[in-house]
Amino acid sequence: MDFKTLQVSDEGAILRVQLNRPEAGNSIDGQMLDELLLLLRHLEDDNTVRVMVLSGAGSDFCQGGDRTEFPELLERDPLGSELTLLGYKAQRVCS
């Protein structure tokens, strides 16, 4: 799998996943959520991975959600359903 916001290294039973948006403090945006969900769905069928190590590129692990995309989402959808969808995606990643 080729990701833009994640660097993934498969070492057999260990999967290393690095959040790779150091310029944004590795804050989680919609694209990163989509990529994390895709990776996690793939892992559901993979019996070889026993441990996933999550880290962040640069000096920050993760500064949380990327709020810089919120104004654009609200402009497109003033009722906030796109923001709600991001929240559901984040919930699924954490679960």
DSSP file (Angstrom, degrees, kcal/mol; ACC not computed):
  #  RESIDUE AA STRUCTURE BP1 BP2  ACC     N-H-->O    O-->H-N    N-H-->O    O-->H-N    TCO  KAPPA ALPHA  PHI   PSI    X-CA   Y-CA   Z-CA
    1    1 A M              0   0    0      0, 0.0     2,-0.6     0, 0.0     7,-0.2   0.000 360.0 360.0 360.0 141.2    0.0    0.0    0.0
    2    2 A D        -     0   0    0      5,-0.1     2,-0.3     2,-0.0     5,-0.1  -0.931 360.0-176.2-111.2 120.7    1.2    3.5   -0.8
    3    3 A F        -     0   0    0     -2,-0.6     5,-0.1     3,-0.3    29,-0.0  -0.838  24.9-160.2-117.2 152.3    0.3    6.2    1.7
    4    4 A K  S    S+     0   0    0     -2,-0.3    -1,-0.1    27,-0.1    28,-0.1   0.713  96.2  32.1 -97.5 -27.5    0.9   10.0    1.6
    5    5 A T  S    S+     0   0    0     26,-0.1    15,-3.2    16,-0.1     2,-0.4   0.406 115.4  58.1-112.8   1.0    0.6   10.6    5.4
    6    6 A L  E     -A   19   0A   0     13,-0.2     2,-0.5    14,-0.1    -3,-0.3  -0.964  59.5-152.7-130.4 146.9    1.9    7.4    6.8
    7    7 A Q  E     -A   18   0A   0     11,-2.2    11,-2.9    -2,-0.4     2,-0.4  -0.991  22.7-167.1-115.3 124.0    5.2    5.5    6.5
    8    8 A V  E     -A   17   0A   0     -2,-0.5     2,-0.5     9,-0.2     9,-0.2  -0.931  11.3-175.0-119.2 132.4    4.6    1.8    7.1
    9    9 A S  E     -A   16   0A   0      7,-2.7     7,-3.0    -2,-0.4     2,-0.6  -0.978  12.1-154.1-128.1 117.8    7.3   -0.8    7.7
   10   10 A D  E     +A   15   0A   0     -2,-0.5     5,-0.2     5,-0.2     3,-0.1  -0.818  18.4 171.3 -95.2 118.1    6.3   -4.5    7.8
   11   11 A E  E >   -A   14   0A   0      3,-3.1     3,-0.9    -2,-0.6     2,-0.8  -0.321  55.9 -99.0-119.9  47.8    8.8   -6.5    9.9
   12   12 A G  T 3  S+     0   0    0      1,-0.3    -1,-0.2    37,-0.0    36,-0.0  -0.634 110.5  12.8  76.4-109.5    6.8   -9.8   10.0
   13   13 A A  T 3  S+     0   0    0     -2,-0.8    37,-3.0    36,-0.2    38,-2.3   0.631 125.6  68.2 -76.5 -13.3    5.0   -9.9   13.4
   14   14 A I  E <   -Ab  11  51A   0     -3,-0.9    -3,-3.1    35,-0.2     2,-0.5  -0.928  62.7-168.4-112.9 127.7    5.8   -6.2   14.0
   15   15 A L  E     -Ab  10  52A   0     36,-2.8    38,-2.7    -2,-0.5     2,-0.6  -0.966   8.2-157.4-113.7 120.8    4.2   -3.4   11.9
   16   16 A R  E     -Ab   9  53A   0     -7,-3.0    -7,-2.7    -2,-0.5     2,-0.5  -0.870  10.3-174.9-100.7 124.7    5.7    0.0   12.4
   17   17 A V  E     -Ab   8  54A   0     36,-3.2    38,-2.4    -2,-0.6     2,-0.5  -0.977   3.0-168.3-122.9 120.8    3.4    2.9   11.4
   18   18 A Q  E     -Ab   7  55A   0    -11,-2.9   -11,-2.2    -2,-0.5     2,-0.4  -0.939  22.7-131.3-113.0 123.5    4.8    6.5   11.5
   19   19 A L  E     -Ab   6  56A   0     36,-3.2    38,-2.7    -2,-0.5     2,-0.3  -0.587  26.8-161.5 -65.7 127.2    2.5    9.5   11.2
   20   20 A N        +     0   0    0    -15,-3.2   -14,-0.1    -2,-0.4    -1,-0.1  -0.488  56.6  97.5-124.4  62.8    4.3   11.5    8.5
   21   21 A R    > > +     0   0    0     -2,-0.3     5,-3.1    36,-0.2     3,-1.9  -0.431  34.9 155.5-134.6  59.4    3.1   15.1    8.6
   22   22 A P  G > 5 +     0   0    0      0, 0.0     3,-1.6     0, 0.0    37,-0.1   0.800  69.2  63.9 -61.5 -28.4    5.9   16.7   10.6
   23   23 A E  G 3 5S+     0   0    0      1,-0.3    35,-0.0     2,-0.1    -3,-0.0   0.716 110.5  39.5 -66.8 -18.8    5.3   20.1    9.1
   24   24 A A  G X 5S-     0   0    0     -3,-1.9     3,-1.4     3,-0.1    -1,-0.3   0.071 123.2-101.1-115.0  21.1    1.8   20.0   10.8
   25   25 A G  T < 5 -     0   0    0     -3,-1.6    38,-1.5     1,-0.3    39,-0.2   0.771  69.1 -73.1  64.7  24.5    3.0   18.4   14.1
   26   26 A N  T 3 <S+     0   0    0     -5,-3.1    38,-0.3    36,-0.2    -1,-0.3   0.773  80.9 174.5  57.2  28.3    1.6   15.1   12.7
   27   27 A S    <   -     0   0    0     -3,-1.4     2,-0.6    -6,-0.4    38,-0.2  -0.371  35.1-111.2 -64.0 147.3   -1.9   16.4   13.3
   28   28 A I  B     +c   65   0B   0     36,-3.0    38,-2.6    -3,-0.1     2,-0.2  -0.721  41.1 177.0 -91.2 116.9   -4.5   14.0   11.9
   29   29 A D     >  -     0   0    0     -2,-0.6     4,-2.2    36,-0.2     5,-0.2  -0.484  48.0 -87.7-105.9-178.9   -6.5   15.3    8.9
   30   30 A G  H  > S+     0   0    0      1,-0.2     4,-2.3     2,-0.2     5,-0.2   0.873 125.7  52.2 -59.2 -40.3   -9.1   13.6    6.8
   31   31 A Q  H  > S+     0   0    0      2,-0.2     4,-2.4     1,-0.2    -1,-0.2   0.920 109.2  49.3 -64.3 -43.2   -6.6   11.9    4.5
   32   32 A M  H  > S+     0   0    0      1,-0.2     4,-2.8     2,-0.2    -1,-0.2   0.904 110.0  51.8 -64.0 -39.9   -4.6   10.5    7.4
   33   33 A L  H  X S+     0   0    0     -4,-2.2     4,-2.6     2,-0.2    -1,-0.2   0.928 110.3  49.0 -60.1 -44.7   -7.8    9.1    8.9
   34   34 A D  H  X S+     0   0    0     -4,-2.3     4,-2.3     1,-0.2    -2,-0.2   0.909 112.8  47.5 -61.2 -42.3   -8.7    7.4    5.6
   35   35 A E  H  X S+     0   0    0     -4,-2.4     4,-2.4     2,-0.2    -2,-0.2   0.898 111.7  49.8 -68.4 -40.0   -5.3    5.9    5.3
   36   36 A L  H  X S+     0   0    0     -4,-2.8     4,-2.7     2,-0.2    -2,-0.2   0.917 111.4  49.3 -63.5 -42.7   -5.3    4.7    8.9
   37   37 A L  H  X S+     0   0    0     -4,-2.6     4,-2.4     2,-0.2    -2,-0.2   0.910 111.1  49.9 -63.2 -41.7   -8.7    3.1    8.4
   38   38 A L  H  X S+     0   0    0     -4,-2.3     4,-2.1     2,-0.2    -2,-0.2   0.927 112.7  47.0 -61.2 -45.5   -7.5    1.4    5.1
   39   39 A L  H  X S+     0   0    0     -4,-2.4     4,-2.0     1,-0.2    -2,-0.2   0.927 112.7  48.5 -62.8 -45.8   -4.4    0.0    6.9
   40   40 A L  H  X S+     0   0    0     -4,-2.7     4,-1.1     1,-0.2    -1,-0.2   0.876 109.7  52.2 -65.3 -37.3   -6.5   -1.2    9.9
   41   41 A R  H  X S+     0   0    0     -4,-2.4     4,-0.5     1,-0.2     3,-0.5   0.908 109.1  51.0 -62.7 -40.7   -9.0   -2.9    7.6
   42   42 A H  H >< S+     0   0    0     -4,-2.1     3,-1.1     1,-0.2    -2,-0.2   0.887 106.2  55.3 -62.2 -39.0   -6.1   -4.6    5.8
   43   43 A L  H >< S+     0   0    0     -4,-2.0     3,-1.3     1,-0.2    -1,-0.2   0.740  90.8  73.2 -69.1 -22.6   -4.7   -5.8    9.1
   44   44 A E  H 3< S+     0   0    0     -4,-1.1    -1,-0.2    -3,-0.5    -2,-0.2   0.829 104.3  39.9 -59.5 -30.8   -8.0   -7.5   10.0
   45   45 A D  T << S+     0   0    0     -3,-1.1     2,-0.7    -4,-0.5    -1,-0.3   0.374  97.6  92.7 -98.1   2.4   -7.2  -10.2    7.5
   46   46 A D    <   +     0   0    0     -3,-1.3     3,-0.2    -4,-0.2    -1,-0.0  -0.866  45.3 178.3-104.9 110.2   -3.5  -10.4    8.3
   47   47 A N  S    S+     0   0    0     -2,-0.7    -1,-0.1     1,-0.2    -4,-0.0   0.488  72.6  70.0 -87.0  -3.0   -2.7  -13.1   10.9
   48   48 A T  S    S+     0   0    0    -36,-0.0     2,-0.4    -5,-0.0    -1,-0.2   0.825  77.6  84.5 -85.3 -31.1    1.1  -12.4   10.9
   49   49 A V        +     0   0    0     -3,-0.2   -36,-0.2     1,-0.2   -35,-0.2  -0.592  42.1 162.7 -78.2 125.2    1.1   -9.0   12.6
   50   50 A R        +     0   0    0    -37,-3.0     2,-0.4    -2,-0.4   -36,-0.2   0.643  65.2  32.0-109.7 -26.4    1.1   -9.3   16.4
   51   51 A V  E     -b   14   0A   0    -38,-2.3   -36,-2.8     2,-0.0     2,-0.5  -0.997  58.5-160.7-138.4 137.1    2.2   -5.8   17.3
   52   52 A M  E     -b   15   0A   0     -2,-0.4     2,-0.6   -38,-0.2   -36,-0.2  -0.982  10.2-158.3-117.6 123.2    1.7   -2.4   15.7
   53   53 A V  E     -b   16   0A   0    -38,-2.7   -36,-3.2    -2,-0.5     2,-0.5  -0.892   9.2-161.5-101.2 120.6    4.2    0.4   16.8
   54   54 A L  E     +b   17   0A   0     -2,-0.6     2,-0.3   -38,-0.2   -36,-0.2  -0.891  20.9 154.8-107.4 128.7    2.8    3.9   16.2
   55   55 A S  E     -b   18   0A   0    -38,-2.4   -36,-3.2    -2,-0.5     2,-0.4  -0.853  33.8-119.4-141.5 175.8    5.2    6.8   16.1
   56   56 A G  E     -b   19   0A   0     -2,-0.3   -36,-0.2   -38,-0.3     2,-0.2  -0.961  22.1-121.0-124.7 141.9    5.4   10.3   14.7
   57   57 A A  S >  S+     0   0    0    -38,-2.7     3,-0.6    -2,-0.4   -36,-0.2  -0.488  79.4   6.6 -74.5 147.8    7.9   11.8   12.3
   58   58 A G  T 3  S-     0   0    0      1,-0.2    -2,-0.1    -2,-0.2   -35,-0.0  -0.409 119.2 -39.0  79.4-155.0    9.9   14.8   13.5
   59   59 A S  T 3  S+     0   0    0    -37,-0.1     2,-0.4    -2,-0.1    -1,-0.2   0.589 118.4  68.2 -89.8 -10.3    9.7   16.2   17.0
   60   60 A D    <   -     0   0    0     -3,-0.6     3,-0.1     1,-0.2   -35,-0.0  -0.893  58.4-159.0-111.1 138.9    6.0   15.7   17.7
   61   61 A F  S    S-     0   0    0     -2,-0.4     2,-0.3     1,-0.2    -1,-0.2   0.974  78.6 -36.2 -70.6 -60.2    4.2   12.4   18.0
   62   62 A C        -     0   0    0     -6,-0.1    -1,-0.2   -34,-0.0   -36,-0.2  -0.839  41.4-156.0-167.4 126.3    0.8   13.9   17.2
   63   63 A Q        -     0   0    0    -38,-1.5     2,-0.2     1,-0.3   -36,-0.2   0.251  54.0-111.9 -90.2  13.1   -0.8   17.3   18.0
   64   64 A G  S    S+     0   0    0    -38,-0.3   -36,-3.0   -39,-0.2    -1,-0.3  -0.623  70.3   1.5  97.0-154.3   -4.3   15.9   17.6
   65   65 A G  B    S-c   28   0B   0    -38,-0.2     2,-1.2    -2,-0.2   -36,-0.2  -0.452  71.8-116.5 -74.4 143.5   -6.9   16.7   15.0
   66   66 A D    >   -     0   0    0    -38,-2.6     3,-1.0     1,-0.2     4,-0.2  -0.679  32.5-179.7 -82.4  97.9   -6.0   19.1   12.2
   67   67 A R  G >   +     0   0    0     -2,-1.2     3,-1.2     1,-0.2    -1,-0.2   0.588  65.8  84.0 -76.0  -9.9   -8.3   22.0   12.7
   68   68 A T  G 3  S+     0   0    0      1,-0.3     4,-0.4     2,-0.2    -1,-0.2   0.758  89.3  52.3 -66.6 -21.9   -7.0   23.9    9.8
   69   69 A E  G <> S+     0   0    0     -3,-1.0     4,-1.9     1,-0.2    -1,-0.3   0.596  88.0  84.8 -87.2  -9.5   -9.3   22.0    7.5
   70   70 A F  H <> S+     0   0    0     -3,-1.2     4,-2.7     1,-0.2     5,-0.2   0.907  84.3  53.5 -61.1 -46.1  -12.4   22.7    9.5
   71   71 A P  H  > S+     0   0    0      0, 0.0     4,-2.0     0, 0.0    -1,-0.2   0.908 110.5  47.7 -58.4 -40.8  -13.2   26.2    7.9
   72   72 A E  H  > S+     0   0    0     -4,-0.4     4,-2.1     2,-0.2    -2,-0.2   0.911 112.3  49.5 -65.0 -41.8  -13.2   24.7    4.4
   73   73 A L  H  X S+     0   0    0     -4,-1.9     4,-2.2     1,-0.2    -1,-0.2   0.911 112.5  47.3 -63.4 -41.7  -15.4   21.8    5.5
   74   74 A L  H  < S+     0   0    0     -4,-2.7    -1,-0.2     2,-0.2    -2,-0.2   0.815 108.6  54.9 -70.8 -29.7  -17.9   24.1    7.2
   75   75 A E  H  < S+     0   0    0     -4,-2.0    -1,-0.2    -5,-0.2    -2,-0.2   0.914 113.9  40.9 -67.6 -41.4  -17.9   26.4    4.1
   76   76 A R  H  < S+     0   0    0     -4,-2.1    -2,-0.2     1,-0.3    -1,-0.2   0.849 134.7  20.7 -71.0 -34.1  -18.9   23.4    1.9
   77   77 A D    ><  -     0   0    0     -4,-2.2     3,-2.3    -5,-0.2    -1,-0.3  -0.721  64.5-177.2-140.8  84.6  -21.3   22.0    4.5
   78   78 A P  T 3  S+     0   0    0      0, 0.0    -1,-0.1     0, 0.0    -4,-0.1   0.694  82.6  64.8 -59.5 -19.7  -22.5   24.6    7.1
   79   79 A L  T 3  S-     0   0    0      1,-0.0    -5,-0.1    -5,-0.0    -2,-0.0   0.625 106.8-126.0 -80.1 -11.9  -24.5   22.0    8.9
   80   80 A G    <>  +     0   0    0     -3,-2.3     4,-2.2    -7,-0.2     5,-0.2   0.664  64.8 137.1  83.6  16.9  -21.3   20.2    9.9
   81   81 A S  H  > S+     0   0    0      1,-0.2     4,-2.2     2,-0.2     5,-0.1   0.847  74.6  53.8 -67.6 -29.8  -22.0   16.7    8.6
   82   82 A E  H  > S+     0   0    0     -5,-0.2     4,-2.0     2,-0.2    -1,-0.2   0.888 108.8  49.0 -68.6 -37.4  -18.5   16.4    7.1
   83   83 A L  H  > S+     0   0    0     -6,-0.2     4,-2.0     2,-0.2    -2,-0.2   0.902 110.2  51.5 -65.3 -40.4  -17.0   17.3   10.5
   84   84 A T  H  X S+     0   0    0     -4,-2.2     4,-2.2     1,-0.2    -2,-0.2   0.904 107.3  53.2 -61.7 -41.4  -19.3   14.7   12.1
   85   85 A L  H  X S+     0   0    0     -4,-2.2     4,-2.5     1,-0.2    -1,-0.2   0.901 106.3  52.6 -61.6 -41.3  -18.0   12.2    9.6
   86   86 A L  H  X S+     0   0    0     -4,-2.0     4,-2.6     1,-0.2    -1,-0.2   0.911 108.4  51.9 -59.3 -41.3  -14.4   13.0   10.6
   87   87 A G  H  X S+     0   0    0     -4,-2.0     4,-2.2     2,-0.2    -2,-0.2   0.906 109.3  48.9 -61.7 -42.3  -15.3   12.4   14.2
   88   88 A Y  H  X S+     0   0    0     -4,-2.2     4,-2.3     2,-0.2    -1,-0.2   0.903 110.9  50.6 -64.2 -40.6  -16.8    9.0   13.3
   89   89 A K  H  X S+     0   0    0     -4,-2.5     4,-2.3     2,-0.2    -2,-0.2   0.927 110.0  49.7 -62.8 -43.9  -13.7    8.0   11.4
   90   90 A A  H  X S+     0   0    0     -4,-2.6     4,-2.2     1,-0.2    -1,-0.2   0.895 109.7  52.2 -61.0 -40.0  -11.5    9.0   14.3
   91   91 A Q  H  X S+     0   0    0     -4,-2.2     4,-2.1     1,-0.2    -1,-0.2   0.914 109.2  49.2 -62.1 -43.5  -13.7    6.9   16.6
   92   92 A R  H  < S+     0   0    0     -4,-2.3    -2,-0.2     2,-0.2    -1,-0.2   0.890 109.3  52.1 -65.4 -39.3  -13.3    3.9   14.4
   93   93 A V  H  < S+     0   0    0     -4,-2.3    -1,-0.2     1,-0.2    -2,-0.2   0.936 112.0  46.2 -61.3 -45.1   -9.5    4.3   14.2
   94   94 A C  H  <        0   0    0     -4,-2.2    -2,-0.2     1,-0.3    -1,-0.2   0.846 360.0 360.0 -67.9 -33.5   -9.3    4.4   18.0
   95   95 A S     <        0   0    0     -4,-2.1    -1,-0.3    -5,-0.2    -2,-0.2   0.497 360.0 360.0 -70.5 360.0  -11.6    1.4   18.4
